[in-house]
Amino acid sequence: MNIGDRLEAIGKLVPHGCVLADIGTDHAYLPVWLLEQGKIARAIAGDIAEGPCLAAKNTVSMHGMKGKVEVRLGSGLKVLQTGEADCIAIAGMGASTMIEILEADMPLAVEAKRLVLQPMAGAASLRKWLIQNGWCIVTEDLVADGRHLYEIMVAERGESEAFSDAVLEIGPSLIEAKHPLLAKQFARQINNYKKLLANMGKSEQAKASEKYIAWEKLVQELEALADACNCK
């Protein structure tokens, strides 16, 4: 079963032998693939919409995994029971949605030994939220799939050191590991903020705003950090 580089990279960060909760499972490709690899014991595949749940059930049935993957219709972590999952994977949605899911059922999130998260946008805000709420980021990965660069992070309960906004934009573990795609990550983040500043710069009122001043400072910090990491 070919699930693509993004999902494979997520799967590699799921602990061996765990019970996985795949939230927002869509077609249940990730849990089925992990079971085929012999990596997980079983899985709960949850989705808020009936269509993806039906697609997930079809995938499970086609691959002979009916006894090992339970597809559940429901919102976020509400598909889970207390202590049911060792690892929670949430992928393919924005950071703000992920934060809403985790905040809505914090006791269930805290019970899991590991969170594997792949936000489509807003990764820095997700890192910040995790650290502020008692998780530490133990490892991260970047995956280039076509024209896209995907960020994946693993969080476990524990105290974390404080990081600057610039480090949170890039990823502390990515910087520490000198990830092969680190230069691309710096370039993407710096260019994104420069585009935002260029658009805001057309208005004198916007240029005087706190947001403009903060982003201008952030770009300077990102460029300095990129230079320190030999990524310019």
C-alpha positions as CSV (number, residue, x, y, z in Angstrom):
1,M,0.0,0.0,0.0
2,N,1.5,3.3,-1.1
3,I,0.4,6.2,1.2
4,G,2.9,8.9,0.1
5,D,5.9,10.5,1.7
6,R,3.9,12.7,4.1
7,L,1.9,9.9,5.7
8,E,4.9,7.6,5.8
9,A,6.9,10.2,7.7
10,I,4.0,10.5,10.2
11,G,3.8,6.7,10.5
12,K,7.5,6.5,11.3
13,L,7.0,8.6,14.4
14,V,4.2,6.4,15.8
15,P,5.6,4.1,18.6
16,H,5.9,0.4,17.9
17,G,3.2,-1.7,19.4
18,C,0.9,1.1,20.4
19,V,-2.8,1.6,20.1
20,L,-3.2,4.5,17.6
21,A,-6.0,7.0,17.4
22,D,-6.0,8.6,14.0
23,I,-8.2,11.7,14.3
24,G,-9.5,13.1,11.0
25,T,-8.6,9.8,9.5
26,D,-10.3,10.4,6.1
27,H,-9.6,7.1,4.3
28,A,-7.8,5.4,7.2
29,Y,-4.7,5.0,5.1
30,L,-2.3,5.7,7.9
31,P,-3.6,3.1,10.4
32,V,-4.1,0.4,7.8
33,W,-0.6,1.0,6.4
34,L,0.9,0.8,10.0
35,L,-0.9,-2.4,10.6
36,E,0.4,-3.9,7.4
37,Q,3.9,-2.9,8.5
38,G,3.3,-4.7,11.8
39,K,4.0,-1.6,13.7
40,I,0.9,-1.0,15.8
41,A,-1.4,-3.3,17.7
42,R,-4.7,-1.8,16.6
43,A,-6.3,1.5,15.8
44,I,-9.3,3.7,16.2
45,A,-9.9,5.8,13.1
46,G,-12.1,8.8,13.8
47,D,-13.7,11.5,11.6
48,I,-16.4,14.1,12.0
49,A,-18.0,13.5,8.6
50,E,-19.9,10.4,7.4
51,G,-18.3,10.4,3.9
52,P,-14.7,10.0,5.2
53,C,-15.9,7.3,7.7
54,L,-17.5,5.3,4.9
55,A,-14.3,5.7,2.8
56,A,-12.3,4.6,5.9
57,K,-14.5,1.5,6.4
58,N,-14.0,0.6,2.7
59,T,-10.2,0.9,3.1
60,V,-10.3,-1.2,6.3
61,S,-12.4,-3.9,4.6
62,M,-10.4,-4.0,1.4
63,H,-7.2,-4.7,3.3
64,G,-8.7,-7.2,5.7
65,M,-8.3,-5.1,8.8
66,K,-11.9,-5.2,10.2
67,G,-10.8,-6.7,13.5
68,K,-7.9,-4.3,14.0
69,V,-9.3,-0.9,12.9
70,E,-12.5,0.5,14.4
71,V,-13.9,3.4,12.5
72,R,-15.9,5.9,14.6
73,L,-17.9,8.9,13.6
74,G,-17.5,11.8,15.9
75,S,-15.8,15.2,16.7
76,G,-12.1,15.1,17.6
77,L,-11.1,13.1,20.6
78,K,-14.8,12.5,21.5
79,V,-14.5,9.2,19.6
80,L,-12.2,7.9,22.3
81,Q,-12.7,6.4,25.7
82,T,-10.5,7.0,28.7
83,G,-7.1,5.3,28.4
84,E,-7.9,3.8,25.0
85,A,-5.1,5.2,22.9
86,D,-1.3,5.3,23.5
87,C,-0.7,7.6,20.6
88,I,-2.9,10.2,18.9
89,A,-2.1,11.3,15.3
90,I,-3.8,14.4,13.9
91,A,-2.8,15.4,10.4
92,G,-3.9,17.5,7.4
93,M,-5.7,20.3,9.2
94,G,-4.8,23.8,10.4
95,A,-3.0,24.3,13.8
96,S,-6.0,26.3,15.1
97,T,-8.3,23.3,14.5
98,M,-5.8,20.9,16.1
99,I,-5.7,23.2,19.2
100,E,-9.5,23.3,19.4
101,I,-9.6,19.5,19.3
102,L,-7.0,19.0,22.0
103,E,-8.5,21.8,24.2
104,A,-12.0,20.3,23.9
105,D,-10.9,17.0,25.5
106,M,-7.7,17.8,27.4
107,P,-7.9,14.7,29.8
108,L,-7.9,12.4,26.8
109,A,-5.1,14.2,25.1
110,V,-3.0,14.1,28.3
111,E,-3.5,10.4,28.7
112,A,-1.8,9.6,25.4
113,K,1.9,8.9,25.7
114,R,2.5,10.7,22.4
115,L,1.0,13.2,20.0
116,V,2.0,13.1,16.3
117,L,0.9,16.3,14.6
118,Q,1.1,17.5,11.1
119,P,-0.5,20.9,10.7
120,M,-1.1,22.3,7.3
121,A,-0.6,25.9,8.6
122,G,0.2,27.7,11.8
123,A,2.9,25.3,13.1
124,A,4.5,28.0,15.2
125,S,1.3,28.6,17.1
126,L,0.9,24.9,17.7
127,R,4.4,24.5,19.1
128,K,3.8,27.5,21.4
129,W,0.4,26.1,22.6
130,L,1.9,22.6,23.2
131,I,4.8,24.1,25.3
132,Q,2.4,26.3,27.3
133,N,0.1,23.4,28.1
134,G,2.7,20.9,29.4
135,W,4.1,19.2,26.4
136,C,7.6,19.1,25.1
137,I,8.5,18.7,21.5
138,V,10.7,15.6,21.4
139,T,11.4,15.4,17.6
140,E,10.2,17.0,14.4
141,D,10.5,16.2,10.7
142,L,10.1,18.0,7.4
143,V,8.9,16.3,4.3
144,A,9.0,17.6,0.7
145,D,6.1,16.1,-1.2
146,G,5.7,17.7,-4.7
147,R,5.7,21.5,-4.2
148,H,4.8,21.3,-0.6
149,L,6.9,21.2,2.5
150,Y,5.2,19.6,5.4
151,E,6.0,20.0,9.1
152,I,5.5,17.1,11.5
153,M,6.0,17.3,15.3
154,V,6.0,14.8,18.1
155,A,4.9,16.0,21.6
156,E,5.1,14.1,24.9
157,R,4.2,15.3,28.4
158,G,7.0,17.1,30.1
159,E,8.6,20.4,30.8
160,S,10.1,22.3,27.9
161,E,12.7,25.0,27.7
162,A,11.5,28.4,26.5
163,F,12.1,29.2,22.8
164,S,12.1,32.5,20.9
165,D,9.4,33.3,18.4
166,A,11.9,32.8,15.6
167,V,12.9,29.3,16.8
168,L,9.2,28.4,17.1
169,E,8.6,29.5,13.5
170,I,11.3,27.0,12.3
171,G,11.1,24.2,14.8
172,P,13.5,23.7,17.7
173,S,14.2,20.0,16.9
174,L,14.7,20.8,13.2
175,I,17.3,23.4,14.1
176,E,19.0,21.1,16.7
177,A,19.1,18.2,14.2
178,K,20.3,20.4,11.3
179,H,17.6,18.8,9.2
180,P,18.5,18.5,5.5
181,L,15.5,20.7,4.5
182,L,16.2,23.3,7.2
183,A,17.4,25.9,4.6
184,K,14.1,25.5,2.7
185,Q,12.2,25.9,5.9
186,F,14.0,29.2,6.7
187,A,13.5,30.4,3.1
188,R,9.8,29.6,3.1
189,Q,9.0,31.3,6.5
190,I,11.1,34.4,5.7
191,N,9.5,34.8,2.3
192,N,6.0,34.3,3.6
193,Y,6.4,37.1,6.2
194,K,8.1,39.4,3.6
195,K,5.1,39.0,1.3
196,L,2.8,39.8,4.2
197,L,4.9,42.9,5.1
198,A,4.9,44.0,1.4
199,N,1.1,43.9,1.2
200,M,0.7,45.7,4.6
201,G,3.4,48.2,3.5
202,K,1.0,49.7,0.9
203,S,-0.9,51.3,3.8
204,E,0.7,53.8,6.1
205,Q,-1.8,52.9,8.8
206,A,-0.9,49.2,8.5
207,K,2.8,50.0,8.6
208,A,2.2,51.7,11.9
209,S,0.3,48.7,13.4
210,E,1.7,46.5,16.1
211,K,1.4,43.5,13.9
212,Y,3.6,45.1,11.1
213,I,6.3,46.1,13.7
214,A,6.2,42.6,15.2
215,W,6.5,40.8,11.9
216,E,9.3,43.1,10.8
217,K,11.2,42.2,13.9
218,L,10.5,38.5,13.4
219,V,11.9,38.6,9.9
220,Q,15.1,40.2,11.2
221,E,15.3,37.5,13.9
222,L,14.7,34.7,11.4
223,E,17.4,36.1,9.1
224,A,19.8,36.2,12.0
225,L,18.9,32.7,13.0
226,A,19.3,31.4,9.5
227,D,22.7,33.0,9.3
228,A,23.7,31.4,12.6
229,C,22.5,28.0,11.3
230,N,24.4,28.5,8.0
231,C,21.1,28.5,6.1
232,K,21.4,31.7,4.1
